[in-house]
């Protein structure tokens, strides 16, 4: 069985490659998808497709509509979602994607450190599983194959 898992979360560090490598080592048949990981392309895609915008607000709006389209398509094609909240970045997109997964009825694994228990308590309560580490999230997926 091959699963498609959407990896929701910030694109500023290497956490997605970490989970991909661990899944490969465990020989899990998982195809990971997620937001555009090339930050510059993610920011520039609106102007790349629609042309130069008159200011930063319009530039961000153009890019976000195309990025939201990508997220919606890939999230809907996924069997489940891992939403990763780390310590370092403001993560509004992660919260938005987790909420979209819940709304779409997609199984959701929420990953958040102990320091974020309180601010994410409502979201955690709506997730199917809440864990503190990426390793634990991968163990949840591994359990599907046992």
Secondary structure, 3 states (H helix, E strand, C coil): CCEEEEEEECCCCCHHHHHHHHHHHCCCCEEEEECCCCHHHHHHHHHHHHCCCCCHHHHHHHHHHHHHHHHHHHHHHCCEEEEEECCCCCCHHHHHHHHHHHHCCCEEEEEECHHHCCCCHHHHHHCCEEECCHHHHHHHHHHCCC
